[in-house]
Amino acid sequence: MSKRINRRKFLLYGGATVGTSILLKACGSSQPTASSSPAGSSPASPAASGGDTIKVGILHSLSGTMAISEKSVVDAEQLAIKEINAAGGVLGKQIEAIVEDGASDWPTFAEKSKKLIDQDKVAAVFGCWTSASRKAVLPVFEEKKHMLWYPLQYEGQECSQNIFYTGAAPNQQIEPSVDWLLENKSKEFFLVGSDYVFPRTANTVIKAQLAAKGGTTVGEDYLPLGNTEVTAIITKIKAALPNGGVIYNTLNGDSNVAFFKQLQGAGITADKYPVMSVSIAEEEVKAIGVEFLKDHYAAWNYFMTVDSPANKKFVEAFKKEYGSDRVTNDPMEAAYIGVYLWKAAVEKAGTADDLEKVRSAAYGATYDAPGGMVTMNANHHISKIVRIGKVRADGLFEIVQATPQPVVPIPWNQFVTETKGFACDWSDPAKGGKFKSA
């Protein structure tokens, strides 16, 4: 892969997801046209599992800026569906995937989600990447009481009854990485990010965590999405950290290309200025150039280098299906997980059409995922292992830290004053999406 990429190809990745990859969100002007279902309409039509198939929707960007990342997630979801169908399907029926293009445009995501629910009558939708796309479709799924499986790590501060989140909550990515840095690198942090919801929310969490644990935020700066003028930020970093320290990076898109290249050019190297990123995975390392990222760090739940039978099987199957030069990454694994957890819930419920039964059946579902055993919690997030990786010379990650057990997800952040003490539990109607815990 070329070490240089143009602005359209090196995407901007999303909002809450904040990120699992390097990419950022695009916004469009088209407006949804599909009509909404009347109030009180059935959450799902029996047509979703009519005949010999069960219909599901796949809704990601196949065009536009986000396509470079989301196409790989579609590949992972389709691989899971192919494997399930080869093993006999779900409830004796084959899964029929209806794929729609969100086109890197938030209103289009909302429009296509309505189409999948109202016209195609799917049993579930696997989709979205950026928080912006997720926020755009959320009212649709809530109005229609339908079900979205969302595969990206994100900023938290959300807990919808109609979304199952298979990426990381902040306490499964951001917070553990800050703890590791405080213990192993430095107590002085400079925060740099793109100017949108995920980086700003992430940095709010980080600043509160540092204040609680004896760390110091020595600086904080943002770039507009897509901006590559990083010289001023690098000057500020050198002034604020003259003797070295941590750079916590929530930049997205081509800003990262310029940032890492100019860091190296300014003599800001990983030995004294380790950078921790939460939006850079295996594909982004190759896109930026491993020579600019070697020995820097990233926090994820999954790396391609995880040493387990389940991951070996996953990587081999993915390469066999899509090419030996392909890599796997965290968002792809989370998307793959989502399909298998949905299958488990449907089989336990004995139906794909009654979404209330499927939703309840999902609680407690487990899966031996490539990244380790995962469990779906009643807060619609999964327990999963947290890992810190260091970029190797081959562009993959050496795993330098992993939690011994899966970490239970906490959607409402406990360092941020406004949400401290709140929790989510959809198994109890009296608690729901946000309640004050003991």
N, C-alpha and C positions, 0 to 999 in steps of 0.2 A: 504494500500500500504506500502511496506517496506520502511523504512527510509533510507536504503542504496541501492544504485544503482550502477551498474557497468558502466564502461566507455562507452561501446557501447550503453547502454540504455539511458544515460543522455546526450542528444545530443547537438551538437553544432549548434547554431542557427545563422541565417544569416545576413550577410553582411549588407546590408542596413537595412534591417529589423531591418534592423537592428533589430531588434528585436523585436518581440512580445512575445517571450518566451525565454527560457533560452538557446537556443540551438545553435549549430554552424554548420558550413558548412563543408561538406566533398567534397573531390575532387577525381576524378577518372581518369583512363587512356584510357577508351574506346573512340573510335572516331565515329562521326556521319557517317552513311552510306547512308542515304536517299538522293536522288538527289534533287536539287533545281528546282523550277519551272522556266521556261524560262522567261526572262525579258518581262514585259508587260503582263504577264498572268493575268487572272481575279482574283480579290481579294478573291472571294469565288465562289464555284460552286453551281448551283441550287440544286445539289444532297444533299446539307446540309439540305434541308427541303423537300426532296422528299417524296412522299407517305403521310402517316399519322403522320410522326415524323419530328422533327428538331434535328439534331445531334449536340451535343456539346462535347468538350473534357475536361477531368479532368486529369491534369498532376501534380502529386505530388509523393513524395518518399513513396512507400509502402514497401520498404526494405532498408537496410543500416542504417547508423547512424541517419538519419533524420526521419525515419519512425515513431518513437514514437510520434513526434509532428505532422507530416503531415497527418497521418492517421485520426486524429481528425478533421483536416480541410476538408478532403474528406468526412467524416461523415456529417459535416455541409452543404457542397455543395449538397450532395445527399439528405439530408433532405429537403432542399429548392426545389430541383427538384421534389421530391415526393409530396410535398405540392402543387406545381404549377400544376403538372399533375392531382392531385386529384380534383383541382378546375377548370379543363377544359383545362389546358395546355396553350400554347402560340399560338395565331392566330388560335385557334381551333385544334392545333396539339399537340401531346405529345412530351415531350423532351426525347431524347434518349442519355444517357450519355455513352461515350466511355472512359473508365478509363485506363490510362497508368502509368507505374511505372518509375519515374525518377531515382530511385535506389540510391539516395544520391550522384549522380555522374553528374557533370556539362555537359560533352559531351553527356551523355545519355539523358539529358533533351533536348538538341538541336536536337538530332536524333528523339526523340519521338514527339517533336513539329512538325517536318517536316512530320512525318508519319500521325499525326492527320490532318494536313492541306491537304497534297497531296493525301493520300490514303483514309482516312476516310471522307475527305471533310466536316469537321465540320464547323459550323457557328461561333463558338467562342471557346476559350480555357480558362478554369479557372485553374490557376496553379501557381506553384513555391512557394518557401518559402524564401530561402536564396537569398541575392543579387547576389551571385555567379551564382545561377541557373537562375535568371532573366537576368543577363548580358549575359549568355550563349545563351538564346533563343531570346534575343532582335534582333540580326541581322536576324534571321529567320523571325520573325514577320514583321520586317521593309522591308525586301526584298520582301516578299509575300503580303505585305499590308494587313496583317491579324490582329486579335484582341485577346489580352491577358488581362484577368481580374486578377490582382495581389493583394492578400489579406493581405500583411504584411506591418506593419509600417517599415520605412526604413530611410536611411540617407539623402534622397533628392538629390539635385544636378543632377536631371534627369527629363525629361518631354517628353516622346515619344508619338507620335500620335497614335501608335499602342498598347499602354498599358493604361488600366484604373486602377488606383491605389486606392484601397479601404481601405488600412491601413493609418496610420498617416504619414504626413510629419513632419520634425523636429519641426516646429512651432506649431504642434498639440500634441507634447509629450515632447520632450527634453526641448525646451525653456520655456514653462509654468512651468515645474517642477523646473527649475533653479530659475525662478522668485519666486515661492512659497517657496523654500528653503531659498533664500535670505531674504525674508520677515519674515519667521517663525522659522528658525533654526540657520543659521550662514552665515557669509560672507566669511568664509574660506573653501575652497574645496580641497580635494585630489581626483584626478581622477585615477581610476583603470579600465583597460579594457583588453580584449583579443587583440592580435596583428594582426588585419586584418582591412578591409576597414571600416566597420561600426563604431567600437569604435574609431578609429583614426579620422574619419570624424566628429563623434559626439563630440569628445573632442576638435576638432578645433573650432566647433561652440560654445561650452560651454566656452572655454577660451576667445573667442572674446566677448561673451555676458557678462561674468564676468568683463572683462576690461571696458566695456561700462557702467556697472551698479554698479560699486564700490565694486565688489567682488574680491577675491584673489585666484589664483590657487597656493596652497602651495606645491603641488607635483603632479606628473603624472608618472604612471608606467604601463607596459604591460606584459602580459604573452603570450607565444605562445599558439595557440589553443590546448586545451587538457592538458596543463601543470597544475599540481596541487601543484607545489612548491611555496606556497604563503607566507612562513615565512618571506622572505626578504621584501616583500611588506608591510606586517603588521608591521615589524620593522620600516620601513620608515614612515608609517602612524603615529605611536606613536611619532616618533621624530618630524615630521612636524606639528602635531596637539596635543601638549602635554596637552592642556586643553580642548580638544574636538573640533568638527567641522563636516562638511558634508563629507561623502564619497560618491562620485558619481560613480556608478558601471555599467560598460558596459562589464563585464566578461560574457562569455558564456560557456555552457557545464559543465563538471565535475569540472572545475576550481571553479565554484560557491559553490559546495559542500564543498571542502576544505576551501575555503575562509570564508564562514560564520561559519563553525565549529571552525576554528582557531581564528577568530575574537572573538568569545565568550570565547574561552579558554584563550585568551590574556587579557580578561577583557575589551574589546572594545565593549561596550553595546549601545543599541539603545537610551538610555536617553541622553548620551553625544556625541555619534557618530552615528547619524542617517544615514543609508545607503539608497540612492535612486537608484533603479534599473529600467532599461527599457527593460529587457529581462526575467523577472521573473513574471509569471502569476500563476493562481490557481494550475495548474498541477505541476509546478516546486516547489511551496511551499511544497506540499505533498511529492515530491520526495526528497527534501533536508532534510525536517524535520521542522515542524512548530516551534519547540522549539528553532531553531537557527535563525528563521526569524521573530518571533513575535515582533511587534512594529516597524519593519523597513517598508520602503515605496516602492511603485512602481507607475509609471506613465503610464496610458493607456487611451484609449477612452471608453472602456467598462470593467466592472467587472460583475461577476455573480450576485452580490448583488444589481445591479441597480433596483430600485423600480419603475417599470412601468408595465402597462398591457401588452405591447408588449414583454417585457423581461420575464414576468411570463409565457406567452404563449410559447415563444421560449424555455425556460428552461424545461417546462413541456413536450413539444413535443420532445425535444432532449432526455430527460431521458426515456420517453415512448418508443422511437425508439431504444435506445442503452443501457439502463440500468440505474437503479436508483442511482447507485454509480458514474455515470459519472459527470464531471463538464464541464462548458462552460468557454471560455476565449476570449480574444480580437481577436486573429487571426481567431478563428472559427466564431465569429460574423461578422468580416469583409468579410470572404469568403461567408457566408450566404447572406450578403448584396449584394455582387457582382452579384449573380444569380438573385436576384429580380430587381436590377437596369438594368441588361441586358434585362430581360423580359420587363420592362417598355419601354426601348428604342426600342426594336423590335416591340412592339405593337404600339408605336407612329409612327414608320417608316413604318409599314404595311408590313414589310419584314424582314426575318432573313438573306437573301442571299446578299443583297446589303449593304456591310459593310460601305460604305460611308454614306448612309442614316441612318444606325443604329448608327454610330458614332455621326453624327450631332444631331440625336434624343435624344442621351444620355444627352446632355448638358441641365442642368436645371431639370433633372429627380430627383424626391424626393421619399423617402421611410421612413415609420415610423418604424425604425429599433429598435432592442432590446435596444440599447444604446441611442436612441433618434433619432429625425428626421435628415436625412442626405440629402444632395443635391450634385449632380454631377456638378462640375464646368467645364468651358471650358478649364481649364488646366489639365483635366483628373484626378483630385483628388477630394475627397469629403469633404464638410464642415461637421464637427462633433464635439460633445462635448468633452472636455478634462477633465480627472479626475485624482486625486491623491488618492491612496488607502493605508491604513495602515493594515498590516497583523494582523488578529485576531487570537485568540486561536484555532479557528476551522479550520484555514487554508484558510479561505476566507478573503475578504478585506472590511474593514470599509472605506467608501468613505468620505474623510475628506475635499475634495475640488472638485468642479465641476464648469465649466464655465456656466454662466446663458444661454448662447446661443451657437450654434455651431460656431466653429472657422473656418474661411476661410483658406484653405490650401495655403502655399507658398512654391513651390518646390525649387526655387533658394534662398539660404539662404541670409538674409539681414544683418547678422553680419559679414559674411566672405567677405573680401574686393573684392575678385575676382568675386563674384556673386551679390554683393550689387547693387540694382537698376534694376536687371533683373527680368523678369516675363515670363509667358507662356500663350498663348491663341490660341488654335487650332481652334476656331470658326472664326478667322480672318487669312487668308492665309498670309497676309503681316506681321503678328506677329509670329505665329507658336510657336515652342518649346522654344525659348529663344530670347527675345527682350529687349531692354533698355526701361523701363517704365519711365513715367514723374517723 
